[in-house]
Amino acid sequence: MMSLLQRIKNKIKLKSHAGSVYHCPFCGYNSRDLEVVGHDIPVLREKQVIGGGRRAAGCYQCHSRDRERLLYAFFIEELKLPENKKISILHIAPEPKLSKVLLANNFKEYICGDLFTEGYDYPEYVQNMNVMDIPFQDHHFDYAICNHVLEHIPEDTKAMKELYRILKPGGKAVLQVPISKNNQKTHEDFTIADQNKREELFGQFDHVRIYGQDYIERLKSVGFTVHRVNISEKYKTFGLNPEEDIFFCEKPVSQ
């Protein structure tokens, strides 16, 4: 619960940053600039990691970030998922704001899963789930969302195979990761257990790699057809990262 002083400070902050340049689709706040978020880790600057590092990307009111607003723009505005209530969706490590929007649309099935469910404010619908062993039959879901998860998993190919497996033929997935703009090859090392060393090498204490531009080949290796799309210009008012592409993966119908 905010104290009176905190509420006053927050009101002043919102008023001082109000404007018409950006619009948050989650809370409706309109601002002239974006809140600076993230951490300034040297390796993220060196490898020009898109989707990580210190950047102007936050909403001053609800604190949504560019990564979550990107998914909102793609699924709600671009694909217009709410128009088809008959679809089934699997959402791994669901982002709170996006998840609540999807849940409110009453799709045929909306399943949320995470290996660590205790960290959620809404644990009642987040199932304990390992993305490397998803407890659903083959060809079950129409869509899968896995946003900035694979960089935490040593056996990322195994997770990709599971996400591929549970999708119906013609099913689609958005599988976002932090990706180096200037490195072709993914840098990874699973032997490093020291959290400080991981942060130094991968930009975060619980990451095991920084993906390079070969990320698409990893996705293709498990069977996905990969469409790399960028919608940032179309939704500029959402404050999206202009360099972040969407990795929109599809399971071929013939499977």
HELIX and SHEET records of a PDB file:
HELIX    1   1 LEU A    4  HIS A   17  1                                  14    
HELIX    2   2 PRO A   42  GLU A   46  1                                   5    
HELIX    3   3 ASP A   66  TYR A   72  1                                   7    
HELIX    4   4 ALA A   73  GLU A   78  3                                   6    
HELIX    5   5 LEU A   81  GLU A   83  5                                   3    
HELIX    6   6 PRO A   96  ALA A  104  1                                   9    
HELIX    7   7 THR A  117  GLY A  119  5                                   3    
HELIX    8   8 PRO A  123  TYR A  125  5                                   3    
HELIX    9   9 LEU A  150  HIS A  152  5                                   3    
HELIX   10  10 ASP A  156  ILE A  166  1                                  11    
HELIX   11  11 GLN A  195  PHE A  202  1                                   8    
HELIX   12  12 TYR A  215  SER A  221  1                                   7    
HELIX   13  13 LYS A  236  PHE A  238  5                                   3    
SHEET    1   A 2 ALA A  18  HIS A  23  0                                        
SHEET    2   A 2 ASN A  30  SER A  31 -1                                        
SHEET    1   B 2 GLU A  35  VAL A  37  0                                        
SHEET    2   B 2 ARG A  55  GLY A  58 -1                                        
SHEET    1   C 2 VAL A  49  ILE A  50  0                                        
SHEET    2   C 2 ILE A 179  SER A 180 -1                                        
SHEET    1   D 7 VAL A 126  ASN A 128  0                                        
SHEET    2   D 7 GLU A 109  ASP A 114  1                                        
SHEET    3   D 7 SER A  88  ILE A  92  1                                        
SHEET    4   D 7 PHE A 141  ASN A 147  1                                        
SHEET    5   D 7 LEU A 167  GLN A 176  1                                        
SHEET    6   D 7 ILE A 246  GLU A 250 -1                                        
SHEET    7   D 7 THR A 225  VAL A 229 -1                                        
SHEET    1   E 2 HIS A 187  GLU A 188  0                                        
SHEET    2   E 2 ARG A 209  ILE A 210 -1                                        
END                                                                             
